[in-house]
Amino acid sequence: MNFKDLHNAICTTLKREISSIQTCEIYPSIRKELVAPAVFVELSGFEKGHDPGTEELALRARFEARIVIDSTIENAPIIVRSLAAEVARVVNKNTWNVKNVSPGEFISGGGDDFRPELDAYLVWMVEWVHTIHRKLANIVRIGVVKEIDYEKARVRVKIGEFITDWLPWVTTRAGEDRSWFAPNIDEQVIVLSPFGELSLGVVLPAIYQEKYPPPENKKEISSVKFQDGTKLSYNQEKHHLKIDVVDKITLKVGESSIKMTKKGIKLKGRRIDLN
């Protein structure tokens, strides 16, 4: 089970069981104009559930469905209450044919006046819960990178025969100071998934493997080796920084620069002192 499938199953079933629903959306972008009657479905929170001894993570997931109708139509108060009752009927004891999801438990239904963007409509909210069992093994998984979207900084990871959705990878800095070091195809990584939900996972670097062993084996040396052969290493005992570059190095400060290639060194600056 993943939460995307569960959300989609809820909306699909509600529209099938209640023919008057014109729109059913998950975490909708609220706008001034919509096709009503509409139902907006959201997962609003988790509570700790009861583990019957399966050693799985049990979560009580609280869902909300907002029933939205045009407040100017005839008998709007009766219609919105009738639709809310129908939604409550459908969600109660429903598993949506999704594995590891217990039958829904209806909690409450009532008017919802806490969404100012929906003030032009009449809104009722139905709440219910499911107990969802997640495999603890899915919280931490090891796999290899199979696809990379560089523009969105996302990867898909192969875990056994399963390939994940597009997941973000962890970097060292991601604020005003930012770093960029993209993973490689076939790089072995860790997928950390809250609640064991792989679709919510993040990708942590990285684990050596036989195909890609460590570039060094001495504790005093820190190094980075690139696939084109370029290598940067620092020996802490000898206080020696060594940079081996395949093609060229450019150092630049304002209009001054140093360019180094296999053929020689080019210096550029308003003033150059050679001592």
C-alpha positions as CSV (number, residue, x, y, z in Angstrom):
1,M,0.0,0.0,0.0
2,N,1.1,3.5,-0.7
3,F,-0.8,6.7,0.3
4,K,-1.1,7.9,-3.2
5,D,-3.0,4.7,-4.2
6,L,-5.2,5.0,-1.0
7,H,-6.1,8.6,-1.7
8,N,-7.0,7.8,-5.4
9,A,-9.1,4.8,-4.3
10,I,-11.1,6.9,-1.9
11,C,-11.9,9.5,-4.5
12,T,-12.7,6.9,-7.2
13,T,-15.1,5.1,-4.8
14,L,-16.8,8.2,-3.6
15,K,-17.6,9.3,-7.2
16,R,-18.8,5.8,-8.1
17,E,-21.0,5.4,-5.0
18,I,-22.4,8.9,-4.9
19,S,-23.4,9.9,-8.5
20,S,-24.2,13.6,-7.6
21,I,-20.6,14.3,-6.8
22,Q,-19.2,16.3,-9.7
23,T,-15.6,16.8,-8.5
24,C,-13.4,14.8,-6.1
25,E,-9.9,16.0,-5.5
26,I,-6.9,15.2,-3.2
27,Y,-5.3,18.2,-1.5
28,P,-6.9,20.5,-4.0
29,S,-5.8,24.0,-4.9
30,I,-8.7,26.0,-3.6
31,R,-10.0,28.4,-6.2
32,K,-13.0,30.8,-6.5
33,E,-14.7,28.7,-9.2
34,L,-15.2,24.9,-9.0
35,V,-17.7,22.3,-10.2
36,A,-20.0,21.5,-7.3
37,P,-21.0,19.4,-5.6
38,A,-17.4,18.7,-4.8
39,V,-15.5,16.6,-2.3
40,F,-12.0,17.4,-1.1
41,V,-10.1,14.6,0.6
42,E,-7.1,15.0,2.9
43,L,-5.1,13.0,5.3
44,S,-5.0,15.3,8.4
45,G,-2.8,13.4,10.9
46,F,-1.5,10.2,12.5
47,E,-1.8,8.6,15.9
48,K,-0.2,5.5,17.3
49,G,-2.2,2.4,16.6
50,H,-2.3,-1.0,18.2
51,D,0.2,-3.6,17.1
52,P,-1.4,-7.1,17.6
53,G,2.0,-8.7,17.6
54,T,2.9,-8.6,14.0
55,E,5.9,-6.3,14.6
56,E,4.6,-3.9,12.1
57,L,4.1,-0.2,12.6
58,A,0.4,0.5,13.2
59,L,-0.8,4.0,12.5
60,R,-4.3,5.4,13.0
61,A,-4.7,7.7,10.0
62,R,-7.3,10.5,10.3
63,F,-8.9,11.5,7.0
64,E,-11.2,14.5,6.2
65,A,-13.6,14.9,3.4
66,R,-15.1,18.3,2.8
67,I,-18.4,18.4,1.0
68,V,-18.7,21.7,-0.9
69,I,-21.9,22.9,-2.6
70,D,-23.2,26.2,-4.0
71,S,-24.8,28.0,-1.1
72,T,-27.3,29.8,-3.4
73,I,-29.1,26.7,-4.7
74,E,-32.5,25.7,-3.4
75,N,-32.4,23.6,-0.3
76,A,-28.7,23.9,0.0
77,P,-28.6,23.2,3.8
78,I,-30.5,20.0,3.3
79,I,-28.5,18.9,0.2
80,V,-25.1,19.4,1.9
81,R,-26.2,17.4,5.0
82,S,-27.6,14.6,2.8
83,L,-24.3,14.4,0.9
84,A,-22.3,14.4,4.1
85,A,-24.4,11.5,5.4
86,E,-23.8,9.6,2.1
87,V,-20.0,10.2,2.4
88,A,-20.2,9.0,6.0
89,R,-22.0,5.8,4.8
90,V,-19.4,5.1,2.1
91,V,-16.3,5.7,4.3
92,N,-17.5,3.7,7.3
93,K,-16.1,0.1,7.2
94,N,-14.6,0.7,3.8
95,T,-11.1,-0.6,3.1
96,W,-11.1,0.8,-0.5
97,N,-9.7,-2.6,-1.6
98,V,-6.2,-1.5,-0.5
99,K,-4.0,-4.0,1.4
100,N,-3.0,-3.3,5.0
101,V,-5.8,-0.8,5.5
102,S,-8.4,-1.6,8.2
103,P,-12.1,-0.8,7.7
104,G,-12.9,2.9,8.1
105,E,-14.3,4.1,11.4
106,F,-16.6,7.1,11.0
107,I,-15.9,9.7,13.7
108,S,-18.0,12.8,13.0
109,G,-19.6,15.2,10.5
110,G,-20.5,18.8,10.8
111,G,-20.3,22.3,9.3
112,D,-16.8,23.6,8.5
113,D,-16.4,27.3,8.6
114,F,-12.6,27.3,8.9
115,R,-11.7,27.7,5.2
116,P,-12.1,31.4,4.3
117,E,-11.3,30.6,0.7
118,L,-14.6,28.5,0.6
119,D,-16.8,31.2,2.2
120,A,-18.9,31.5,-1.0
121,Y,-19.9,27.8,-0.6
122,L,-21.7,25.7,2.0
123,V,-19.2,23.2,3.5
124,W,-19.6,20.2,5.7
125,M,-16.7,18.0,6.8
126,V,-16.8,14.2,7.5
127,E,-14.0,12.7,9.5
128,W,-12.9,9.0,9.8
129,V,-9.9,6.9,10.6
130,H,-8.2,3.8,9.3
131,T,-5.6,1.7,11.0
132,I,-2.7,1.3,8.6
133,H,0.0,-1.3,9.0
134,R,3.4,-0.5,7.7
135,K,6.3,-2.9,7.5
136,L,9.1,-1.6,9.7
137,A,11.6,-3.1,7.1
138,N,10.4,-0.4,4.7
139,I,11.6,2.4,7.0
140,V,15.2,1.9,5.9
141,R,16.0,0.2,2.6
142,I,19.1,-0.2,0.5
143,G,19.0,0.0,-3.3
144,V,20.8,1.5,-6.4
145,V,20.0,4.6,-8.4
146,K,18.4,3.7,-11.7
147,E,17.0,7.0,-13.0
148,I,18.0,10.7,-12.4
149,D,16.0,13.9,-12.9
150,Y,18.7,16.6,-12.6
151,E,16.3,19.5,-13.0
152,K,14.1,18.4,-10.1
153,A,16.9,16.8,-8.0
154,R,15.0,13.5,-7.9
155,V,16.0,9.9,-8.4
156,R,14.3,6.5,-8.7
157,V,15.9,3.7,-6.8
158,K,15.7,0.0,-7.5
159,I,15.2,-2.1,-4.3
160,G,15.2,-5.7,-5.3
161,E,12.8,-5.9,-8.2
162,F,10.9,-2.8,-7.1
163,I,11.6,0.7,-8.4
164,T,10.5,3.6,-6.3
165,D,8.7,6.8,-7.3
166,W,10.8,9.9,-7.9
167,L,12.4,10.8,-4.5
168,P,14.6,13.7,-3.4
169,W,18.2,13.1,-2.5
170,V,19.8,14.5,0.7
171,T,22.5,17.1,0.2
172,T,24.8,18.8,2.7
173,R,23.2,22.3,2.5
174,A,19.9,23.5,1.0
175,G,19.3,27.0,2.2
176,E,20.9,30.3,1.3
177,D,24.1,28.3,1.2
178,R,23.6,25.4,-1.2
179,S,25.6,22.5,-2.4
180,W,25.2,20.3,-5.5
181,F,26.6,16.7,-5.8
182,A,24.3,14.6,-7.9
183,P,24.2,10.8,-7.5
184,N,25.4,8.5,-10.2
185,I,23.5,5.7,-12.0
186,D,24.0,2.4,-10.1
187,E,25.3,4.2,-7.0
188,Q,24.2,2.3,-3.9
189,V,22.1,4.4,-1.6
190,I,19.8,4.3,1.4
191,V,16.1,5.1,1.2
192,L,14.7,6.5,4.5
193,S,10.9,6.3,4.5
194,P,8.7,7.9,7.3
195,F,6.2,5.4,8.6
196,G,7.6,2.8,6.1
197,E,5.9,4.6,3.2
198,L,8.4,4.4,0.3
199,S,6.6,7.1,-1.7
200,L,7.4,9.6,1.1
201,G,11.1,8.5,1.2
202,V,14.3,10.5,0.9
203,V,17.5,9.2,-0.6
204,L,20.7,9.2,1.5
205,P,24.2,8.8,0.1
206,A,26.0,6.4,-0.2
207,I,27.4,2.9,0.4
208,Y,30.5,1.4,-1.2
209,Q,30.0,-1.8,-3.3
210,E,32.2,-4.2,-5.1
211,K,31.6,-2.4,-8.4
212,Y,32.6,1.0,-6.8
213,P,35.1,0.4,-3.9
214,P,36.6,3.2,-1.7
215,P,39.2,5.4,-3.5
216,E,41.5,5.2,-0.5
217,N,42.2,2.9,2.5
218,K,44.2,5.2,4.9
219,K,42.6,7.1,7.8
220,E,44.8,10.2,7.3
221,I,43.6,10.8,3.7
222,S,40.4,12.4,2.7
223,S,39.6,12.3,-1.0
224,V,37.1,12.6,-3.8
225,K,37.5,10.7,-7.1
226,F,35.4,11.6,-10.1
227,Q,34.4,9.2,-12.9
228,D,36.6,11.0,-15.5
229,G,39.7,10.3,-13.4
230,T,40.0,13.7,-11.7
231,K,41.0,13.3,-8.0
232,L,41.3,15.6,-5.0
233,S,43.0,14.3,-1.9
234,Y,44.3,15.7,1.4
235,N,46.9,14.0,3.6
236,Q,46.4,15.3,7.2
237,E,49.7,13.9,8.4
238,K,51.7,15.5,5.7
239,H,49.5,18.6,5.4
240,H,49.5,18.0,1.7
241,L,46.6,18.9,-0.6
242,K,46.9,17.2,-4.0
243,I,44.6,17.9,-7.0
244,D,45.0,15.7,-10.1
245,V,42.9,17.1,-13.0
246,V,42.3,15.4,-16.4
247,D,42.0,18.6,-18.4
248,K,42.3,22.0,-16.8
249,I,42.1,24.1,-13.6
250,T,40.7,27.7,-13.5
251,L,41.1,30.0,-10.4
252,K,39.3,33.3,-10.7
253,V,39.0,36.4,-8.4
254,G,37.2,39.3,-10.1
255,E,39.0,40.0,-13.3
256,S,42.2,38.1,-12.3
257,S,42.6,34.4,-13.1
258,I,45.0,31.5,-13.3
259,K,44.4,28.8,-16.0
260,M,46.4,25.6,-15.9
261,T,46.4,23.0,-18.6
262,K,48.7,20.2,-19.8
263,K,50.4,22.7,-22.1
264,G,51.1,25.4,-19.5
265,I,49.9,28.1,-17.2
266,K,48.2,31.3,-18.1
267,L,48.1,34.3,-15.7
268,K,45.7,37.2,-16.1
269,G,45.6,40.2,-13.9
270,R,46.1,44.0,-13.6
271,R,49.4,43.2,-11.7
272,I,51.3,40.0,-11.5
273,D,54.2,39.5,-9.1
274,L,56.5,36.5,-9.5
275,N,59.0,36.1,-6.6
